[in-house]
Amino acid sequence: MNSLTDSKIPIKNLYYMLCYAWGHLAEKDMADVAREDEKDIKHLLTRILLVKLRSLIKRGFYREYKSYQKETGTLKGRILFQDSINTFSFKKGKMHCEFEEMNHGIVHN
C-alpha cells in the first residue's frame, strides 16, 4: 500500500510541507496547487519540476571554464613547446596548446 497515493492529506498541504522541508518557502506560490485536476503527488511534483526548469532555462545554465590540451592549427592559450617539438607537430603546421573555454558541460549541471 502506497501511503502517499492512498492518504487523505490534501495535495496542497503536502506541497507546503515540501516547500518548508526544502527551504523554499518564498517559492510556495510558484506552482498553482489549488487546481482541480491535481489528483496525486506525481502530477504535483512533475508540475514543480517543469516550473523550475523553465526558470532555469530563462536564467541560463551555470557555465565554467574548462582546461583543454590539444594539437591545433590556430594558436590560442599557452603554447606547449616541449610537446610540439617531441611530436614534430610544427612540421605539419600545428602546435600543442593549452587553453580554457567556457563550457556548459560541467558536473554542476
VMD Tcl script that builds the backbone (N, CA, C; Angstrom):
set m [mol new atoms 327]
animate dup $m
set s [atomselect $m all]
$s set {name element resname resid chain x y z} {
  {N N MET 1 A 0.835 -1.175 0.000}
  {CA C MET 1 A 0.000 0.000 0.000}
  {C C MET 1 A 0.883 1.243 0.000}
  {N N ASN 2 A 0.688 2.115 -0.948}
  {CA C ASN 2 A 1.477 3.333 -1.067}
  {C C ASN 2 A 0.822 4.429 -0.239}
  {N N SER 3 A 1.526 4.900 0.778}
  {CA C SER 3 A 0.929 5.845 1.717}
  {C C SER 3 A 0.703 7.227 1.108}
  {N N LEU 4 A 1.503 7.620 0.108}
  {CA C LEU 4 A 1.322 8.951 -0.484}
  {C C LEU 4 A 0.117 9.022 -1.405}
  {N N THR 5 A -0.161 7.953 -2.115}
  {CA C THR 5 A -1.294 7.982 -3.038}
  {C C THR 5 A -2.608 7.631 -2.359}
  {N N ASP 6 A -2.560 6.865 -1.272}
  {CA C ASP 6 A -3.776 6.449 -0.590}
  {C C ASP 6 A -4.146 7.340 0.588}
  {N N SER 7 A -3.319 8.313 0.929}
  {CA C SER 7 A -3.588 9.124 2.106}
  {C C SER 7 A -4.673 10.160 1.827}
  {N N LYS 8 A -5.249 10.649 2.900}
  {CA C LYS 8 A -6.308 11.652 2.792}
  {C C LYS 8 A -5.764 13.064 2.983}
  {N N ILE 9 A -4.449 13.220 2.986}
  {CA C ILE 9 A -3.839 14.537 3.138}
  {C C ILE 9 A -4.001 15.289 1.821}
  {N N PRO 10 A -4.537 16.510 1.853}
  {CA C PRO 10 A -4.675 17.275 0.609}
  {C C PRO 10 A -3.316 17.543 -0.039}
  {N N ILE 11 A -3.309 17.552 -1.360}
  {CA C ILE 11 A -2.068 17.731 -2.121}
  {C C ILE 11 A -1.404 19.066 -1.784}
  {N N LYS 12 A -2.206 20.130 -1.634}
  {CA C LYS 12 A -1.594 21.431 -1.366}
  {C C LYS 12 A -0.903 21.450 -0.009}
  {N N ASN 13 A -1.401 20.681 0.970}
  {CA C ASN 13 A -0.710 20.600 2.253}
  {C C ASN 13 A 0.630 19.896 2.119}
  {N N LEU 14 A 0.666 18.827 1.300}
  {CA C LEU 14 A 1.939 18.149 1.030}
  {C C LEU 14 A 2.930 19.092 0.366}
  {N N TYR 15 A 2.418 19.889 -0.570}
  {CA C TYR 15 A 3.287 20.832 -1.281}
  {C C TYR 15 A 3.878 21.859 -0.319}
  {N N TYR 16 A 3.066 22.397 0.569}
  {CA C TYR 16 A 3.571 23.395 1.525}
  {C C TYR 16 A 4.561 22.774 2.501}
  {N N MET 17 A 4.330 21.524 2.890}
  {CA C MET 17 A 5.291 20.843 3.761}
  {C C MET 17 A 6.617 20.604 3.039}
  {N N LEU 18 A 6.532 20.242 1.753}
  {CA C LEU 18 A 7.762 20.045 0.972}
  {C C LEU 18 A 8.522 21.359 0.801}
  {N N CYS 19 A 7.797 22.438 0.541}
  {CA C CYS 19 A 8.454 23.747 0.423}
  {C C CYS 19 A 9.182 24.096 1.716}
  {N N TYR 20 A 8.543 23.821 2.836}
  {CA C TYR 20 A 9.167 24.088 4.124}
  {C C TYR 20 A 10.394 23.193 4.331}
  {N N ALA 21 A 10.258 21.911 4.027}
  {CA C ALA 21 A 11.355 20.966 4.230}
  {C C ALA 21 A 12.543 21.273 3.327}
  {N N TRP 22 A 12.281 21.710 2.091}
  {CA C TRP 22 A 13.352 22.012 1.146}
  {C C TRP 22 A 13.929 23.404 1.358}
  {N N GLY 23 A 13.299 24.211 2.205}
  {CA C GLY 23 A 13.790 25.568 2.456}
  {C C GLY 23 A 13.447 26.542 1.348}
  {N N HIS 24 A 12.319 26.341 0.667}
  {CA C HIS 24 A 11.905 27.201 -0.446}
  {C C HIS 24 A 10.529 27.816 -0.175}
  {N N LEU 25 A 10.347 28.370 1.007}
  {CA C LEU 25 A 9.052 28.954 1.339}
  {C C LEU 25 A 8.723 30.161 0.460}
  {N N ALA 26 A 9.724 30.886 0.007}
  {CA C ALA 26 A 9.478 32.054 -0.847}
  {C C ALA 26 A 8.889 31.639 -2.192}
  {N N GLU 27 A 9.095 30.404 -2.602}
  {CA C GLU 27 A 8.620 29.929 -3.904}
  {C C GLU 27 A 7.331 29.115 -3.788}
  {N N LYS 28 A 6.657 29.165 -2.651}
  {CA C LYS 28 A 5.479 28.319 -2.449}
  {C C LYS 28 A 4.323 28.663 -3.373}
  {N N ASP 29 A 4.281 29.877 -3.889}
  {CA C ASP 29 A 3.214 30.270 -4.803}
  {C C ASP 29 A 3.596 30.083 -6.271}
  {N N MET 30 A 4.757 29.502 -6.506}
  {CA C MET 30 A 5.229 29.325 -7.869}
  {C C MET 30 A 4.367 28.319 -8.644}
  {N N ALA 31 A 3.957 27.238 -8.005}
  {CA C ALA 31 A 3.106 26.237 -8.649}
  {C C ALA 31 A 1.681 26.401 -8.129}
  {N N ASP 32 A 0.722 26.343 -9.023}
  {CA C ASP 32 A -0.678 26.507 -8.660}
  {C C ASP 32 A -1.202 25.178 -8.129}
  {N N VAL 33 A -1.242 25.027 -6.799}
  {CA C VAL 33 A -1.655 23.752 -6.203}
  {C C VAL 33 A -3.153 23.689 -5.945}
  {N N ALA 34 A -3.859 24.755 -6.175}
  {CA C ALA 34 A -5.303 24.760 -5.931}
  {C C ALA 34 A -6.096 24.292 -7.146}
  {N N ARG 35 A -5.428 23.841 -8.184}
  {CA C ARG 35 A -6.131 23.384 -9.389}
  {C C ARG 35 A -6.940 22.137 -9.088}
  {N N GLU 36 A -8.004 21.984 -9.812}
  {CA C GLU 36 A -8.911 20.855 -9.577}
  {C C GLU 36 A -8.368 19.545 -10.152}
  {N N ASP 37 A -7.491 19.613 -11.175}
  {CA C ASP 37 A -7.010 18.383 -11.810}
  {C C ASP 37 A -5.832 17.756 -11.067}
  {N N GLU 38 A -5.445 18.327 -9.950}
  {CA C GLU 38 A -4.335 17.803 -9.166}
  {C C GLU 38 A -4.848 16.631 -8.329}
  {N N LYS 39 A -4.593 15.431 -8.783}
  {CA C LYS 39 A -5.130 14.246 -8.113}
  {C C LYS 39 A -4.104 13.537 -7.233}
  {N N ASP 40 A -2.839 13.594 -7.616}
  {CA C ASP 40 A -1.847 12.869 -6.835}
  {C C ASP 40 A -0.529 13.630 -6.806}
  {N N ILE 41 A 0.370 13.109 -6.012}
  {CA C ILE 41 A 1.655 13.773 -5.773}
  {C C ILE 41 A 2.544 13.750 -7.011}
  {N N LYS 42 A 2.394 12.717 -7.866}
  {CA C LYS 42 A 3.228 12.635 -9.077}
  {C C LYS 42 A 2.973 13.807 -10.009}
  {N N HIS 43 A 1.712 14.169 -10.192}
  {CA C HIS 43 A 1.391 15.309 -11.054}
  {C C HIS 43 A 1.908 16.617 -10.458}
  {N N LEU 44 A 1.794 16.750 -9.162}
  {CA C LEU 44 A 2.276 17.953 -8.492}
  {C C LEU 44 A 3.784 18.097 -8.641}
  {N N LEU 45 A 4.515 17.028 -8.371}
  {CA C LEU 45 A 5.978 17.084 -8.480}
  {C C LEU 45 A 6.423 17.309 -9.919}
  {N N THR 46 A 5.681 16.757 -10.875}
  {CA C THR 46 A 6.004 16.990 -12.284}
  {C C THR 46 A 5.818 18.460 -12.640}
  {N N ARG 47 A 4.729 19.063 -12.153}
  {CA C ARG 47 A 4.494 20.477 -12.444}
  {C C ARG 47 A 5.557 21.361 -11.791}
  {N N ILE 48 A 5.968 21.020 -10.567}
  {CA C ILE 48 A 7.029 21.773 -9.895}
  {C C ILE 48 A 8.323 21.675 -10.694}
  {N N LEU 49 A 8.641 20.469 -11.167}
  {CA C LEU 49 A 9.847 20.286 -11.978}
  {C C LEU 49 A 9.799 21.139 -13.241}
  {N N LEU 50 A 8.665 21.166 -13.914}
  {CA C LEU 50 A 8.541 21.959 -15.139}
  {C C LEU 50 A 8.684 23.448 -14.869}
  {N N VAL 51 A 8.080 23.919 -13.796}
  {CA C VAL 51 A 8.186 25.342 -13.454}
  {C C VAL 51 A 9.633 25.718 -13.151}
  {N N LYS 52 A 10.319 24.888 -12.369}
  {CA C LYS 52 A 11.715 25.163 -12.025}
  {C C LYS 52 A 12.627 25.076 -13.251}
  {N N LEU 53 A 12.369 24.121 -14.152}
  {CA C LEU 53 A 13.180 24.010 -15.366}
  {C C LEU 53 A 12.999 25.223 -16.271}
  {N N ARG 54 A 11.758 25.721 -16.396}
  {CA C ARG 54 A 11.525 26.918 -17.206}
  {C C ARG 54 A 12.313 28.100 -16.678}
  {N N SER 55 A 12.291 28.295 -15.369}
  {CA C SER 55 A 13.028 29.429 -14.802}
  {C C SER 55 A 14.535 29.244 -14.961}
  {N N LEU 56 A 15.010 28.004 -14.846}
  {CA C LEU 56 A 16.433 27.737 -15.025}
  {C C LEU 56 A 16.862 27.987 -16.466}
  {N N ILE 57 A 16.044 27.600 -17.423}
  {CA C ILE 57 A 16.374 27.811 -18.837}
  {C C ILE 57 A 16.367 29.297 -19.162}
  {N N LYS 58 A 15.418 30.052 -18.610}
  {CA C LYS 58 A 15.395 31.501 -18.837}
  {C C LYS 58 A 16.636 32.166 -18.262}
  {N N ARG 59 A 17.014 31.759 -17.063}
  {CA C ARG 59 A 18.170 32.356 -16.392}
  {C C ARG 59 A 19.478 31.917 -17.042}
  {N N GLY 60 A 19.508 30.712 -17.562}
  {CA C GLY 60 A 20.716 30.179 -18.177}
  {C C GLY 60 A 21.404 29.189 -17.259}
  {N N PHE 61 A 22.020 28.207 -17.856}
  {CA C PHE 61 A 22.716 27.197 -17.084}
  {C C PHE 61 A 24.036 27.735 -16.582}
  {N N TYR 62 A 24.529 27.130 -15.525}
  {CA C TYR 62 A 25.801 27.519 -14.945}
  {C C TYR 62 A 26.923 27.150 -15.916}
  {N N ARG 63 A 27.847 28.074 -16.098}
  {CA C ARG 63 A 28.971 27.824 -17.004}
  {C C ARG 63 A 30.275 27.976 -16.240}
  {N N GLU 64 A 31.289 27.321 -16.754}
  {CA C GLU 64 A 32.582 27.351 -16.106}
  {C C GLU 64 A 33.672 27.151 -17.156}
  {N N TYR 65 A 34.849 27.689 -16.882}
  {CA C TYR 65 A 35.972 27.473 -17.787}
  {C C TYR 65 A 36.525 26.075 -17.589}
  {N N LYS 66 A 36.770 25.397 -18.702}
  {CA C LYS 66 A 37.355 24.064 -18.691}
  {C C LYS 66 A 38.676 24.108 -19.429}
  {N N SER 67 A 39.669 23.438 -18.906}
  {CA C SER 67 A 41.002 23.439 -19.495}
  {C C SER 67 A 41.135 22.322 -20.527}
  {N N TYR 68 A 41.734 22.656 -21.659}
  {CA C TYR 68 A 41.953 21.689 -22.745}
  {C C TYR 68 A 43.408 21.723 -23.176}
  {N N GLN 69 A 43.912 20.590 -23.625}
  {CA C GLN 69 A 45.228 20.492 -24.265}
  {C C GLN 69 A 45.042 19.724 -25.551}
  {N N LYS 70 A 45.394 20.368 -26.675}
  {CA C LYS 70 A 45.294 19.640 -27.934}
  {C C LYS 70 A 46.193 20.266 -28.986}
  {N N GLU 71 A 46.394 19.489 -30.026}
  {CA C GLU 71 A 47.199 19.940 -31.156}
  {C C GLU 71 A 46.263 20.678 -32.113}
  {N N THR 72 A 46.593 21.917 -32.405}
  {CA C THR 72 A 45.699 22.736 -33.217}
  {C C THR 72 A 46.485 23.564 -34.230}
  {N N GLY 73 A 45.803 23.917 -35.295}
  {CA C GLY 73 A 46.421 24.741 -36.327}
  {C C GLY 73 A 46.327 26.235 -36.024}
  {N N THR 74 A 45.480 26.613 -35.098}
  {CA C THR 74 A 45.367 28.017 -34.682}
  {C C THR 74 A 45.925 28.151 -33.277}
  {N N LEU 75 A 46.757 29.128 -33.079}
  {CA C LEU 75 A 47.379 29.313 -31.774}
  {C C LEU 75 A 46.413 30.005 -30.832}
  {N N LYS 76 A 46.262 29.418 -29.676}
  {CA C LYS 76 A 45.461 30.045 -28.633}
  {C C LYS 76 A 45.919 29.516 -27.287}
  {N N GLY 77 A 45.838 30.367 -26.289}
  {CA C GLY 77 A 46.262 29.970 -24.956}
  {C C GLY 77 A 47.771 29.891 -24.842}
  {N N ARG 78 A 48.232 28.918 -24.095}
  {CA C ARG 78 A 49.664 28.733 -23.860}
  {C C ARG 78 A 50.200 27.660 -24.807}
  {N N ILE 79 A 51.287 27.966 -25.475}
  {CA C ILE 79 A 51.898 27.011 -26.411}
  {C C ILE 79 A 52.794 26.062 -25.627}
  {N N LEU 80 A 52.611 24.771 -25.851}
  {CA C LEU 80 A 53.425 23.747 -25.194}
  {C C LEU 80 A 54.556 23.358 -26.148}
  {N N PHE 81 A 55.667 24.069 -26.036}
  {CA C PHE 81 A 56.779 23.882 -26.971}
  {C C PHE 81 A 57.384 22.487 -26.866}
  {N N GLN 82 A 57.543 21.981 -25.648}
  {CA C GLN 82 A 58.185 20.676 -25.485}
  {C C GLN 82 A 57.373 19.575 -26.164}
  {N N ASP 83 A 56.059 19.590 -25.995}
  {CA C ASP 83 A 55.210 18.590 -26.643}
  {C C ASP 83 A 55.232 18.748 -28.160}
  {N N SER 84 A 55.253 19.983 -28.641}
  {CA C SER 84 A 55.284 20.230 -30.082}
  {C C SER 84 A 56.591 19.754 -30.708}
  {N N ILE 85 A 57.679 19.957 -29.995}
  {CA C ILE 85 A 58.988 19.519 -30.501}
  {C C ILE 85 A 59.079 17.996 -30.473}
  {N N ASN 86 A 58.588 17.379 -29.415}
  {CA C ASN 86 A 58.663 15.915 -29.283}
  {C C ASN 86 A 57.863 15.199 -30.370}
  {N N THR 87 A 56.751 15.759 -30.806}
  {CA C THR 87 A 55.910 15.099 -31.809}
  {C C THR 87 A 56.105 15.673 -33.217}
  {N N PHE 88 A 57.004 16.632 -33.381}
  {CA C PHE 88 A 57.264 17.290 -34.671}
  {C C PHE 88 A 55.982 17.860 -35.288}
  {N N SER 89 A 55.091 18.334 -34.448}
  {CA C SER 89 A 53.821 18.857 -34.959}
  {C C SER 89 A 54.012 20.178 -35.710}
  {N N PHE 90 A 55.082 20.907 -35.431}
  {CA C PHE 90 A 55.331 22.177 -36.134}
  {C C PHE 90 A 55.613 21.940 -37.610}
  {N N LYS 91 A 56.065 20.726 -37.981}
  {CA C LYS 91 A 56.291 20.426 -39.393}
  {C C LYS 91 A 54.980 20.242 -40.143}
  {N N LYS 92 A 53.904 19.934 -39.412}
  {CA C LYS 92 A 52.571 19.806 -40.013}
  {C C LYS 92 A 51.813 21.128 -39.957}
  {N N GLY 93 A 52.438 22.176 -39.447}
  {CA C GLY 93 A 51.768 23.470 -39.322}
  {C C GLY 93 A 50.843 23.541 -38.120}
  {N N LYS 94 A 51.120 22.714 -37.125}
  {CA C LYS 94 A 50.290 22.698 -35.918}
  {C C LYS 94 A 51.178 22.800 -34.695}
  {N N MET 95 A 50.565 23.176 -33.579}
  {CA C MET 95 A 51.294 23.261 -32.313}
  {C C MET 95 A 50.393 22.713 -31.208}
  {N N HIS 96 A 51.009 22.213 -30.174}
  {CA C HIS 96 A 50.260 21.783 -28.987}
  {C C HIS 96 A 49.995 23.015 -28.136}
  {N N CYS 97 A 48.739 23.213 -27.777}
  {CA C CYS 97 A 48.345 24.373 -26.980}
  {C C CYS 97 A 47.518 23.932 -25.783}
  {N N GLU 98 A 47.605 24.726 -24.740}
  {CA C GLU 98 A 46.770 24.542 -23.557}
  {C C GLU 98 A 45.934 25.804 -23.412}
  {N N PHE 99 A 44.613 25.641 -23.387}
  {CA C PHE 99 A 43.722 26.797 -23.331}
  {C C PHE 99 A 42.466 26.452 -22.545}
  {N N GLU 100 A 41.715 27.485 -22.197}
  {CA C GLU 100 A 40.465 27.309 -21.464}
  {C C GLU 100 A 39.317 27.845 -22.294}
  {N N GLU 101 A 38.180 27.151 -22.235}
  {CA C GLU 101 A 36.973 27.588 -22.920}
  {C C GLU 101 A 35.801 27.532 -21.957}
  {N N MET 102 A 34.858 28.468 -22.137}
  {CA C MET 102 A 33.644 28.473 -21.343}
  {C C MET 102 A 32.771 27.311 -21.813}
  {N N ASN 103 A 32.236 26.543 -20.852}
  {CA C ASN 103 A 31.556 25.323 -21.193}
  {C C ASN 103 A 30.347 25.099 -20.284}
  {N N HIS 104 A 29.251 24.593 -20.845}
  {CA C HIS 104 A 28.072 24.223 -20.063}
  {C C HIS 104 A 28.155 22.798 -19.550}
  {N N GLY 105 A 28.970 21.966 -20.173}
  {CA C GLY 105 A 29.046 20.545 -19.820}
  {C C GLY 105 A 29.928 20.304 -18.606}
  {N N ILE 106 A 29.423 20.684 -17.443}
  {CA C ILE 106 A 30.181 20.503 -16.211}
  {C C ILE 106 A 29.366 19.665 -15.237}
  {N N VAL 107 A 29.981 19.229 -14.183}
  {CA C VAL 107 A 29.345 18.342 -13.211}
  {C C VAL 107 A 28.155 19.043 -12.532}
  {N N HIS 108 A 28.261 20.329 -12.295}
  {CA C HIS 108 A 27.201 21.083 -11.610}
  {C C HIS 108 A 25.872 20.973 -12.357}
  {N N ASN 109 A 25.906 21.007 -13.675}
  {CA C ASN 109 A 24.666 20.933 -14.465}
  {C C ASN 109 A 24.184 19.506 -14.559}
}
mol reanalyze $m
mol bondsrecalc $m
mol representation Tube
mol addrep $m
